[in-house]
């Protein structure tokens, strides 16, 4: 009952005091100089947080950075590879993407020691194993897609539609990877981490950061604020037996967000 009351209080507090457009005074310079770097740091902290709570997922650490780089390269694919004429820039971008994917392959088939996990029951393990299969299929399909597009591009085949699908497949594969990581994680925090990834990490990683989308950041500010504060409450304000190091990391994330708000809100 006490937990329900505290959750109700948090929900009503955030709903009552959500930021409005007139509360925000953010310049382009401030967004790029202060907000965006802090968002990048929070997304990196999220990666560290997941791996601290779930050390058995450490073999998949490299995929976080791989997808970060692939998402940025997808912007260059859109910029250079949809042009009418074959150009060196597109060729180099595709080669860079292929290199990232190939480098990640050795870790792809590594099995997770689910039997060592305390907070993952039998049904959750089955779900996690299926999510791993889905991720494996997604990543291998991405490699095939990249290689096919690369050789078709060099042969001067018209493949604009395929390039557009390639860009989409990078995002889809990233989502599939994230789903696998979440379903393989400590189930005590699954709902909070799932909500945080959906409402904070996904929009910042896929859209706000790579596209310098200040408008979307402002549009999403209340969702971002709610999710980060909820994660902070769940991991630091309750009596979960997590390490001091993990709690410190969550506090750092929370402080980064507060710094963002200081810059963003009208002073």
Secondary structure as UniProt FT lines:
FT   HELIX           2..16
FT   HELIX           21..23
FT   HELIX           28..30
FT   HELIX           31..35
FT   HELIX           36..53
FT   HELIX           55..60
FT   HELIX           61..80
FT   TURN            81..82
FT   HELIX           88..108
FT   HELIX           114..116
FT   HELIX           122..154
FT   TURN            155..156
FT   HELIX           160..183
FT   HELIX           187..189
FT   HELIX           190..196
FT   HELIX           197..201
FT   HELIX           202..203
FT   HELIX           204..208
FT   TURN            209..212
FT   HELIX           214..236
FT   HELIX           244..264
//
